[in-house]
C-alpha cells in the first residue's frame, strides 16, 4: 500500500453507531410513572438509572428522551465501552455526540476526529462547557453503559463537567453498577436523582398492559412472582406467548429470577431454525454488525436474509437510530448467545469469529476495529502488524494522537518489544507527552532490535524521522559538521517521500537556529513549508511558521516574526482548536515578541499560566522555554516563578542550555543569596570564546553577558563593561540584532556612569540605528535612566550629524517614557514631576547623587533638591523608605 493510499483512506475511528439512540421495532410498554418522575430531570444536573442487566435502562431513557425531543430539547447519546476509559477518547466521543445532536462546538469536532494532543483534554472539556452555555434550549447528554469503562480518569473528568456545567444541560447515566464517585451532595441539594432496579421493575398493573386480555389473573400473578417484574424476563415471556395460548405458556414457567432470563432465551432460541440459531450465535461476539460483516463471519452471503428473519426478536435486537443497517443484540441476550456459542462449538469458534471480523474490518478501512478483533482473536502479533502496515508512528500526523494511542493500547508491551516500528510509535507519543527519558528508551530499544524487520525501508525511515525529532527535543549539542551530515541524509531521501524530507528539513531549521545560522534557517523554513504541503501535514506546516518566526525574531525583523507567529496562531485555531499545545507555543512566542516591540503583553494571567504549564509538561524545546522565561520575567513580572519553572523543566528534561538561561535570570534579575556563586559559575562555564569554538552556546552566552553586566555594574564597572563587550562581539558575529541592541543600550548607560559620555553616545546611536528600522523599542524601555541620555543624543544632533531616522526614533522612545509617567494615576496624584520621576528611577537603581547628576545632566545640588521634594511627596525620610513607598504605589 502506498503512502497516498493510506492518507486517502477514511480513519473511521469514531464509530457513529455509538452515537445512536437505541430503537426497537416493537410496541413499547408505556410506563407513565417512570416518565413522570423523569420529567423533573430537565431541571437537574444529573440523572442516574442503575440496575443489573435486563432492567430496560436504555429503553426507558430512550423513550423519555424522544418525549423531550418532541418538546424541543436536544438529545446527545453516547454508548460507552471499555476503550472509552482513555480520557482523550472519551472526550472525543462526547464532542462527536454533541455535534451529531446539532450543538455548535466551534471547531472542536475536528479535535474529536483527531483524538486531541496531549494535555488538550481538559481544555477541550472547558470549551465544551463554554459552547453549551451559549445554548438556550435544554440539552440532554446520555452516557449509556457507563460501567463498562471502569476508568478513574474519566470519573474525574465527569466530576469536573458536572461541577461546571451550564443550567441548560442535564446528564443521564445508565449503569449496571453504582457510580464510582460520590453524588450524595448532589442528591441532598436536589441537583441529582436516581432510578434503581426497584423502581424499574414492572408492577402488577403494568404487567397487565403488556399481555393480551385472555391472560388470566392467575397467570399474571405467577409471572410477576417468577420474574419479580424483571423487564427483560417480561419481554421474553411476551415473545413466548405471541403465537400460542398465553395462559398455558405462562403457567409452565420454571426457574427463579436469577435464571429465568436464560430459561426464556433457551425457549426462544429452540423455536428458531438451526440456520438462524447458528447466525445468532456466530454474530453474538460482534459489538455491532451489518449484513456484510455478518457474511464475512458466517463465510457465506446470508446476512441480509438472516437479519430479516430477526424481526420477531425485536425486543432483543437493537437497530441503530438513523443507520438502519447496523444492529446489536441486547446485552443480556448477547451474553447468553456467546455462552451458547462456546457450549456448542468451543472457544476456538469465538476466536475464529473475531479473526474473520478483523480481516473484514481491515479490508474496509476500519483499523481500530480490526485491531480490536485481532486482540480478541488472540492474535497480538497481528495487532502490531496492522498498526505497522497502517503507517506506524505516522498515523499521528494523519489520524491524530488519540487514534494512535487507542491502537497502541491494544498491543501488549511484551509483543511491542518485537516490533521496532511499534516501539518508535510509542517513542513519538512519549515525546509529545514530555517524557523525554521514556521516549529515548523506546527509541533505543527499537534501534537495537534484531530480526527480519531491521533492514526494512519503513523501519529505517521511522528511525530517521523519530530519532531526528528526539534529538531536537533533547537539545543535544550540534555543530556545523552535524548539520552537513543531516543535509547529506536529506539529499539521499527519495523525492517521493515528502514526509521524511520535510521532517529532516525541519530538524535542520532547529539545528541552524541552535548554532546561530538565522538566515539559513529562515530560507530553509520557506522551502520546508512547501515540503510540508506536499506531504499534506498541516501540523508540520504549523511548526514551520513558528521556526521561521524565530529566525526573523533573532535577526530583529520583528514585522516578519509577527506575521509568522500570527499565521501559526490562526492555523492552530482553525485546524487544531482542540490542541492547547500549538496555541501555547505560538502565544508564548508572540508574547516574547511583544516585549521586544515594547508593547504590553495583553496576556491574561490565567491564559498565560495555562500556556506556560502546557509547554512545561508537554510539547516544547529550548527556543520555546526561552520565550516562556521572557514572558514570565518581562511581561508578567513573575521572576521567581520563572526561575522555579525553568529550573524544573531543565532538570526534568536534562537541558543544559536552559540551566544557563535560568542562571542568567537569577543573576541579572534578582538579589538571591547565591547570586555571586551563580555569576561565577556562568563566567566559568561560558567563557568569553565559547561561542567561537562551539556556536551551539550562543544564546545562553549572550544572556549570561547581559546578566554579568548587570551583576558587576555595582561592583566592578569595568568588568561589567567588559562582559557586555564580550556579548556584543558574539551578537554582531551572528547577526543577533535584538541582542546587539540590548547589549549596546546596557553598555551605553555604564559608559555614561563611568564618565565616558562620548562612548556612551556612540553606543546609543548605534543601538538606535539598528532598532529604528523595525521600531524595536523594548530594549530601551528595559533600562531606567535612559531618557536623559536619549535627550542628549537629540541635542547633540543640532551640533553634529546624526541620521534623521535615529533622531526620529529617539523621539519615539522619549515619548514612550513620558507617556508611561503620565499614565500612572497614582504618580499624578502624588504630584511627582517628570524630572522627579527620572531621579526616583535612578534612586531605585541604587545610584549615588553624583551618578544621578552625571546621568541626568544636572548638578549634585539639583539632585538633592529633587530628592527633598520626592521624600516630602512620598512621606519618606530616607532613600530606602522612598524606594519602598514608590514600589508600593507602583511608581517604579
Beta strands, then each sheet from edge to edge (+ up, - down):
strand 1: 46-50
strand 2: 74-79
strand 3: 139-144
strand 4: 169-175
strand 5: 192-195
strand 6: 317-319
strand 7: 327-329
sheet 1: 2+ 3+ 4+ 1+ 5+
sheet 2: 6+ 7-
end
